[in-house]
Amino acid sequence: AKDVGIEVANAKVAQATVVAPCSGIVTEARRAGTLAMAGAPLVRVRADGPTRVDTFVTPEQLAEVRLGVAAEVGFDSNAAGAPLPGRVTRIAETAEFPPTSLATPIVHMTRVVRVTVTIDDGGWAPPGTPVDVTLLTGSGT
């Protein structure tokens, strides 16, 4: 009877399908036969397209932000050290409350507008990495 459980588990493994959240290049993969904890990544995928980062601005700050405004994106694990250059490529049409998980001096009961920055020239930040975004507006940052 214990062999039946093993056979059922082997059949389920044979039918399992692993799907990536995006198309891209596999940068790291576990070896076949390696055990993985539940929820642990099996592969790491670097997205094909440009890296996009969302940030939030208050309605008062929005007056300074336009499509194409230069930006800098910095993060601790950046091997180059210097912030990566980017541009504002999307500005939301409506205000929303910022996510409570967002580390920001903006009070979470204040409505904000989502602004998307695309990193220039194939620059890349790992998905999920906390980043610091500076929008280089005409009045400073």
C-alpha positions as CSV (number, residue, x, y, z in Angstrom):
1,A,0.0,0.0,0.0
2,K,2.9,2.4,0.7
3,D,4.1,1.9,-2.9
4,V,0.8,3.2,-4.2
5,G,1.4,6.6,-2.6
6,I,4.9,6.8,-4.1
7,E,3.5,5.9,-7.5
8,V,0.8,8.5,-7.3
9,A,3.4,11.2,-6.2
10,N,5.6,10.2,-9.2
11,A,2.7,10.5,-11.6
12,K,1.9,13.9,-10.3
13,V,5.5,15.0,-10.7
14,A,5.5,13.7,-14.3
15,Q,2.4,15.8,-15.0
16,A,3.6,19.0,-13.3
17,T,4.1,22.1,-15.4
18,V,6.3,25.0,-14.3
19,V,5.4,28.4,-15.7
20,A,7.5,31.5,-15.5
21,P,5.8,34.8,-14.6
22,C,7.4,36.5,-17.7
23,S,9.3,35.6,-20.8
24,G,13.0,36.1,-20.6
25,I,16.4,34.5,-20.1
26,V,17.0,31.9,-17.5
27,T,19.9,33.1,-15.4
28,E,20.0,30.4,-12.8
29,A,18.3,27.0,-12.5
30,R,18.4,24.2,-9.9
31,R,19.9,20.9,-11.1
32,A,17.6,18.0,-11.9
33,G,16.9,15.9,-8.9
34,T,17.6,18.7,-6.4
35,L,15.0,19.1,-3.6
36,A,13.4,22.5,-3.2
37,M,11.3,23.8,-0.3
38,A,7.7,24.7,-1.1
39,G,7.6,28.2,-2.6
40,A,11.4,28.3,-3.3
41,P,12.4,29.4,-6.8
42,L,13.3,26.7,-9.3
43,V,14.8,29.1,-11.8
44,R,15.5,32.8,-12.0
45,V,14.4,34.5,-15.1
46,R,15.5,37.9,-16.4
47,A,12.7,39.6,-18.3
48,D,13.3,40.2,-22.0
49,G,12.0,43.8,-22.0
50,P,13.3,46.9,-20.3
51,T,13.1,47.1,-16.5
52,R,10.2,49.2,-15.3
53,V,9.9,50.6,-11.8
54,D,6.8,52.1,-10.2
55,T,7.0,55.0,-7.8
56,F,4.4,57.3,-6.3
57,V,4.1,61.1,-6.2
58,T,1.7,63.4,-4.4
59,P,-0.7,65.5,-6.4
60,E,1.5,68.6,-5.5
61,Q,4.6,66.8,-6.9
62,L,2.8,65.7,-10.0
63,A,2.8,69.3,-11.3
64,E,6.6,68.8,-11.9
65,V,6.4,65.4,-13.6
66,R,5.9,64.9,-17.3
67,L,6.5,61.9,-19.7
68,G,10.1,61.8,-20.6
69,V,11.4,63.4,-17.4
70,A,14.8,62.0,-16.5
71,A,15.1,59.7,-13.5
72,E,17.8,57.9,-11.5
73,V,17.1,54.4,-10.1
74,G,19.5,53.2,-7.3
75,F,19.5,50.0,-5.3
76,D,21.9,48.4,-2.8
77,S,22.7,45.3,-4.9
78,N,23.8,47.4,-8.0
79,A,27.3,46.1,-8.8
80,A,28.0,49.3,-10.8
81,G,27.3,51.4,-7.7
82,A,26.0,54.5,-9.5
83,P,22.3,55.0,-10.0
84,L,20.9,53.8,-13.4
85,P,19.5,56.4,-15.7
86,G,15.8,56.2,-16.8
87,R,12.8,58.1,-18.0
88,V,9.2,58.5,-16.9
89,T,7.2,56.4,-19.4
90,R,3.8,56.3,-17.8
91,I,1.8,58.5,-15.4
92,A,-1.5,57.1,-14.1
93,E,-4.7,58.9,-14.8
94,T,-6.1,58.6,-11.3
95,A,-4.9,58.9,-7.8
96,E,-4.8,55.9,-5.4
97,F,-3.7,55.1,-1.9
98,P,-0.1,53.9,-1.8
99,P,0.5,50.2,-0.8
100,T,1.1,49.9,2.9
101,S,4.2,47.8,2.2
102,L,5.8,50.8,0.4
103,A,8.5,52.5,2.5
104,T,7.9,56.2,2.0
105,P,7.6,59.4,3.9
106,I,4.2,59.9,2.2
107,V,1.4,59.3,4.7
108,H,-0.5,56.2,3.6
109,M,-3.9,57.9,4.0
110,T,-2.8,60.5,1.3
111,R,-3.8,59.8,-2.3
112,V,-0.8,59.5,-4.7
113,V,-0.3,59.0,-8.4
114,R,1.6,56.0,-9.8
115,V,4.5,57.0,-12.0
116,T,6.4,54.3,-14.1
117,V,10.1,54.8,-14.8
118,T,11.8,52.7,-17.5
119,I,15.5,52.1,-17.0
120,D,17.5,53.2,-20.1
121,D,19.8,51.2,-22.3
122,G,19.1,47.7,-21.0
123,G,19.8,48.6,-17.4
124,W,18.4,46.1,-15.1
125,A,17.3,45.8,-11.5
126,P,16.3,42.4,-10.1
127,P,12.5,42.0,-9.8
128,G,11.3,42.7,-6.3
129,T,14.4,44.7,-5.3
130,P,13.7,47.8,-3.3
131,V,14.9,50.8,-5.3
132,D,15.3,54.5,-4.7
133,V,13.8,56.6,-7.5
134,T,14.8,60.2,-8.1
135,L,12.8,62.2,-10.7
136,L,15.0,64.9,-12.1
137,T,12.4,67.7,-12.6
138,G,13.1,71.3,-13.5
139,S,12.8,72.4,-9.9
140,G,15.4,69.9,-8.6
141,T,14.3,66.5,-7.5
